[in-house]
Amino acid sequence: MSDRYDSQRRLLRSLFDHAVAAVDPAQLLAGRPLPKTAGRVVVVGAGKAAAAMAAALEADWDGPADRLSGLVVTRYGHGVPTRRVEVVEAAHPVPDATGRAAAGRILELAQALEDDDFLVCLISGGGSALLSAPAPGVTLGDKRAVNAALLRSGAPIDEVNCVRKHLSAIKGGRLAAAAHPARVLTYLISDVPGDDPSVIASGPTVPDPTTFADALEVLARHHLDVPSSIRNYLLAGSKRQIPETPKPGAAGFDGDEVVMLATARDALAAATEEARRRGLGTLVLGDAVEGEARDVAAAHAHLAAALADGDTRTARRLTGDGLRSFGGDPRGLDPRDHPVPVPPCVVLSGGETTVTVRGGGRGGRNAEYALALALRLQGRPGVSALACDTDGIDGVEDNAGAVVTPDTLQRSRARGLDPGAALADNDAYGFFATLGDLVVTGPTLTNVNDFRAILVQSP
């Protein structure tokens, strides 16, 4: 690690820390008491923030002790102490038997509810893999195989979750359907571009607009080789031999409530505020950036270079047309964030990139983005960057992401590393680990997906 750029590292890390703090479950759920009802309140949930969300809700419970119970499932290492809601830790992103058992118990809790009971569902990123209750006739082994293939394919999360919903007994609105006629209140922390409740954790408590036929199209589009039992099951569903997931307008959902607690937009807003407090100009590219990590990095590097060179005409062109020319989306963001700033400034973005795995190395999408960015920037003076997942886990590794400074490539080559070969082998983790440039936070107990910040200073 270089000492020369410590101030840039600290600034970038501060922006990330402010972004994560803004979507902390304890803060988001403070002052939101559990509903009062003549019956029981049963809390269930799944995701990397599920345990932290349950603990926060428990803190405000002032009703009878025997009226509050429940079960949430979270990723290994993401549990926190609770008093009345049981916490189970299970595998992510590929489900295991522990997650399957927990999902089955959650479904049973919902099915046992009566008219005057209340189901409170706590959903956050990672919930889809953790809430693994295979549909009748589908084995956990088959689901694991399909899940692993989808994750390696580079398919966007809405397509991944379309398939997951149609292989599940609990996703795609089926959990809420099992709970009815009890009312359902769902608290969401979104980790998906667009913040569609039916996509977040595969929407266990909201109607599902996708179909079995859509799921088959996803498999075909990405040329996925899946077990024949899976393909046959989806084919049967497309022929209406298996009941579809509950659709929008279905009876029983009218009395339910869905509350969006936090999105990537909230994290970006907090980072923007901190950057401005530090006297930096800001450019927010959007909270729903999608695409191959290395392709998004190439476009962002082009923009950063234009800003560093003072080429406002090129920078304005690159940020024009709704920022979509390189995966941005200014939907709902403050128009004041869009004018092209001059250095010193920071370029912020969120969303979820993908990685089509072709090599045998280690590394998540944020580390891959950072390595591809470094290669495109080629040590350009004045440009540093951080790319991290807000849950503290980049893919399946123990890092949140990585940092890039102008001397990244120089230092790597001095250590005998080949950055181009590392990218080709999808080994961004190994590359940045050797340099000491991984960002390691441990589980943050929240998740609004990717966070990227590119700091541009005058050369």
Residue, then its C-alpha position, 0 to 999 in steps of 0.5 A: m500500500s502506498d502512503r502517497y495517496d492516504s488522504q485520497r483513500r481516507l476521503l473515499r472511505s469516509l464517503f462509503d462509511h457515510a453511505v452505509a450509515a445512512v441505511d443502517p437498520a437500527q436508524l431506519l426502524a427507530g420509532r416504527p413500533l410494531p402494529k397493535t392487533a388483537g392477535r399475535v404479531v409474528v415477525v419473519g424475514a430473510g436477508k443480510a439485514a434481517a437479524a439487525m432489522a428484527a433486533a431494532l423492531e424488538a427494541d420498540w415492542d411494548g406489548p405482551a411478551d407472549r404476543l411477539s415471536g418469529l424467525v428470520v434467516t440471515r447470512y452466516g456471520h450476520g446474526v445479532p442477539t435478539r430476545r423474541v425473534e429467533v435468528v438462523e444463519a444460513a448460506h449465501p449466495v448458494p442456498d444450503a439445507t439450513g436455509r431450506a429448513a428455516a424457510g420451511r419453518i417461516l412458511e409454516l408460521a405464516q400458514a398458522l396465522e389467524d384473521d386477527d394476527f399480523l405478519v411482519c416481514l423483514i426483507s433485505g438483500g440476499g433474502s432470495a438465496l436465504l429463503s430457499a423453500p423448493a417447490p414440490g418436485v424440485t430438490l435443493g440440489d437442483k436449486r443449487a445447480v440452477n442458482a450457481a449457473l445463474l450467478r456465473s452467467g452475468a444475468p441481471i438480478d431481475e432475471v435471476n429472481c424470475v427463475r428463483k420465484h418459479l422454483s420456490a414454494i415461498k417466493g413470488g408472493r406465496l408467503a403472503a398468500a400463505a398468511h392471508p387472511a392475516r394482514v401482512l406488513t413488509y419492510l424492505i431494504s432494497d438491493v436491486p436496481g429500480d427498487d421493485p418490491s417484486v424483485i427484492a429477495s424475489g418478492p415473497t410478500v408481493p404479487d409477481p408479474t413474471t411467469f413460468a414462460d419468462a423463467l424459461e426465456v431467461l434460461a434460453r437467453h443465457h444458454l444455461d445448462v440446468p438439470s432436466s428436472i428443472r427444465n421439465y418443471l418450468l415447462a409444466g408451469s408454462k403449460r399451466q399444469i402447475p399453479e402460477t405465482p400470485k399476480p397483480g390484482a390477486a385477491g387477498f393482497d389489498g390489506d397488505e402494506v409495503v414500506m420501503l425503508a432504504t434504497a441505494r439513492d439514500a446511500l448516494a444522497a448521504a455520500t453526496e452531502e458529505a462530499r459537498r461538506r468537504g468542498l467537492g463538486t459532485l456528479v451522481l450518475g444514478d442509483a441503478v447502474e447495471g451492465e458488465a463490471r468491466d464495461v461500466a468501468a471503461a465508460h466511467a474511466h472515460l468520464a473521469a479522464a475528461l473531468a481531470d483534463g478539464d474537457t467539460r464538453t466531452a464530460r457533458r456529452l458523456t453524461g448527456d442523454g439521461l446518463r444512460s450511455f454508460g449505464g446510468d439513470p438519474r431517475g428521481l435524483d436531484p437535478r443539481d447533481h447533474p451539472v458537470p463539476v470541475p475538479p476537485c470533484v467526486v463521481l458517485s454511482g450505485g446499482e448492481t453490475t454483473v460479472t460473466v465468469r470466464g476465469g478461475g480467480r477470486g473476486g466480486r463485481n466491485a473488485e473487478y470494476a476497480l481493476a478494470l477501471a485502473l487498467r483504463l485509467q493507466g495511472r492518470p494523475g489526480v484520479s482515485a476510486l473506491a468500489c464496494d458492496t454496501d453489505g461488506i461482502d463483495g460476491v463471496e469474498d471477505n472484502a467489501g471491494a477495493v481502492v484504486t490510486p494513480d500508482t496502482l498499476q505501477r506498484s502491481r508491476a513492481r510486485g510482478l503482477d500482470p493486471g490484464a491477466a488478473l482481469a482475464d482470470n477474474d482474479a481481482y481479489g488476488f490482485f488487490a490483496t497483494l497490493g494491500d488495497l482491498v477494503v475490508t469492513g466485515p458485515t455491515l448488516t445492511n445492503v443497498n448494493d454497489f457503491r462507487a466513488i471516483l475522486v477527480q483532482s487537478p493533475 
